[in-house]
Amino acid sequence: MKACCLKLSMSLVILEDGVMEFSVIENLVLEREAILRLGCFAAVFVVMCLWEIAAPRRPLSVSKLQRWTHNIGLLILNSLVLRLLFPAAAVGVAYTAAVGGWGIFNQLALPYWLEVVVAVLVLDLAIYLQHLMMHRVPLLWRLHRVHHADLDIDMTTGSRFHTLEIVVSMLIKWGVIILLGPSLLAVLVFETLLSGMAVFNHANVSLPLKLDRLLRLLLITPDVHRVHHSILRRETNSNYGFNLSIWDRAFGTYIDQPEKGHSAMTIGIPEFRDPEQVDRLPGMLKLPFVGKS
């Protein structure tokens, strides 16, 4: 009994020391989370926008003005809905879990830096599994096909998701954060990577082949993710990762190159080819409710 009490006491001391040591970091994340995340996203957005103009990988079949107007319009709509339904962002949920002592990481005495690394990796795996589920569950695919119905793929495709899918994704994310109990910094790093990589790996940009081969050993490059937007079902059901390519390799869902090559491949879904239906905001919002799963 004394040994158990001593062990518990030592754990509390270690926990309290950890909190004191890193409270400055956690407080900074709480206070500046939105600014830090938005600043990083804006920087990536500007860089990729200029890159798409300077070195596009493929010609667009629908005008950039039309696509950007409606894709970004959907992004704005989704942002307003999220703010209304989920006033607490992912970092806020992580804070609630930390205060309540909820989640796996809040029960472990890992070094802070190691907990951040492991938590980011686990969260990235969770997004991979969620994406896989969006393809395998017919009802969820109805929502997710709004993302895939884009007739082209560029940086705005990374923010083109049906509002209902965004709500479902946020609920899943909240559940994963409560289950894991990751630190605030880990959640901020993950959220920043997720939004930045969504812009990067959907971008219509050319990378030098040697650089692409090197980066794809760890990361999802634009050429890797473009395969996932192929009209061919076998290719659509591959390359689910958003950030790290290791999950696709580990679970056998990785395809190196599209069958017809990046220049000749067709983007989108076979049964949805009308720009009025798939590249305009009203059509995108109706898309889950028409046709077959």
PyMOL commands that set and color helices and strands:
alter all, ss='L'
color gray80, all
select helices_A, chain A and resi 2-54+64-85+90-100+105-107+112-136+138-148+155-159+163-180+184-202+209-215+222-228+233-236+246-251+261-264+275-278+281-289
alter helices_A, ss='H'
color red, helices_A
deselect
rebuild
show_as cartoon
